[in-house]
Amino acid sequence: MTGPRLAAVGVLTGWGDGVSALPPDARRAAGSRRVVPLAAPALPGERFRRATRECLLGVGGIDAMLRDGGLDRQAIAGPRTALVYVTAAAYGGSNRAFVAAAGGGATLHFPYTAPSAVPAEVAIECGLTGAYVILLGGAAATVDGLWQAGMLVARGQCDRALVLAVETFAECEDLYARGRWLARGPLVEAAACALVVGSAAMPTMGPASEAASLEALVERRAGVTLACGPLIALALARAAGEPVARVTGCWRGRRAAIDVAVGAPDAAPAA
């Protein structure tokens, strides 16, 4: 059996940069906060003056991955890099702002209300001209995205694939508070990106309980991050020096799983 091979993974959350910034217990660290926000990076250029916060965070997630892999943007630019973007909620704030703007006040360009706004800005900023996929959903969709990335590379449609997830909640905090499922919060804003560069043979994995424990670890330390959860799991496994991680995710009753060759944090990326 083979699975995707990871070269680098970057994580930004409301707790800070990287998994080392995650608290031991996210619920305790959040206190009474239902949402732990993530400040958008300040990016230069006239184009980013009109970009939404989730677009800025998408670029920030890519940059975090490049730092982890010791790469620059030139290493991923061009037609041989695919982009797989996943989100469940990151377009909610822009949609709400657009509706509010219809009654007067600040304006928001309509294209920024689409989920495709984030991968579009990322592609422009990083010079990505290869294949791309957009998936809407939570952690299960990100697992699908990792599979898609591995298949794109395996089929020769690209040399490398980025799996990018962004989740924002602050603009719609009052709406999320109405959902009973939020009782297990906090909702933690995040942007995460994994660089998939090929495939590797997967050893026989342990029982399913091991995968469930990694998923539980992500929620315990990071909080509820929806689509970003599986990528945070990869970062935690990589930081722990695990050679392989069984990543799982659940969304609206559907569960998905995939085995990913993680490698050590100091392994030279094959990008």
PEVENUR-V641448 format. One record per backbone hydrogen bond with DSSP energy under -1.0 kcal/mol. CO is the residue of the C=O (numbers start at 0). NH is the residue of the N-H. Records with the same first field share a line. If there is no record, write none. Layout:
BEGIN
CO = NH ; NH
END
This chain:
BEGIN
0 = 201
2 = 199
3 = 260
4 = 196
7 = 194
9 = 192
10 = 17
11 = 190
12 = 15
15 = 12
17 = 20
18 = 21
24 = 28
25 = 29
26 = 30
29 = 32
33 = 186
35 = 188
45 = 48
46 = 49
51 = 55
52 = 56
53 = 57
54 = 58
55 = 59
56 = 60
57 = 61
58 = 62
59 = 63
60 = 64
61 = 65
62 = 66
63 = 67
64 = 68
65 = 70
71 = 74
72 = 75 ; 76
77 = 128
79 = 158 ; 159
81 = 161
82 = 132
83 = 163
84 = 134
85 = 165
86 = 136
88 = 91
90 = 94
91 = 95
92 = 96
93 = 97
94 = 98
95 = 99
96 = 100
97 = 101
99 = 102
100 = 103
108 = 111
109 = 112
110 = 113
113 = 116
115 = 119
116 = 120
117 = 121
118 = 122
119 = 123
120 = 124
121 = 125
122 = 127
126 = 77
130 = 82
132 = 84
134 = 86
137 = 141
138 = 142
139 = 143
140 = 144
141 = 145
142 = 146
143 = 147
144 = 148
145 = 149
146 = 150
147 = 151
148 = 152
149 = 153
150 = 154
151 = 156
152 = 155
159 = 81
160 = 195
161 = 83
162 = 193
163 = 85
164 = 191
166 = 189
168 = 171
169 = 172
171 = 175
172 = 176
174 = 177
175 = 178
178 = 181
179 = 182
180 = 183
181 = 184
185 = 223
186 = 35
188 = 13
189 = 166
190 = 11
191 = 164
192 = 9
193 = 162
194 = 6
195 = 160
197 = 4
199 = 2
206 = 209
207 = 211
208 = 212
209 = 213
210 = 214
211 = 215
212 = 216
213 = 217
214 = 218
215 = 219
216 = 220
217 = 221
219 = 25
223 = 187
224 = 227
225 = 228
227 = 231
228 = 232
229 = 233
230 = 234
231 = 235
232 = 236
233 = 237
234 = 238
235 = 239
236 = 241
237 = 240
242 = 261
244 = 259
246 = 257
248 = 255
250 = 253
253 = 250
255 = 248
257 = 246
259 = 244
260 = 5
263 = 266
END
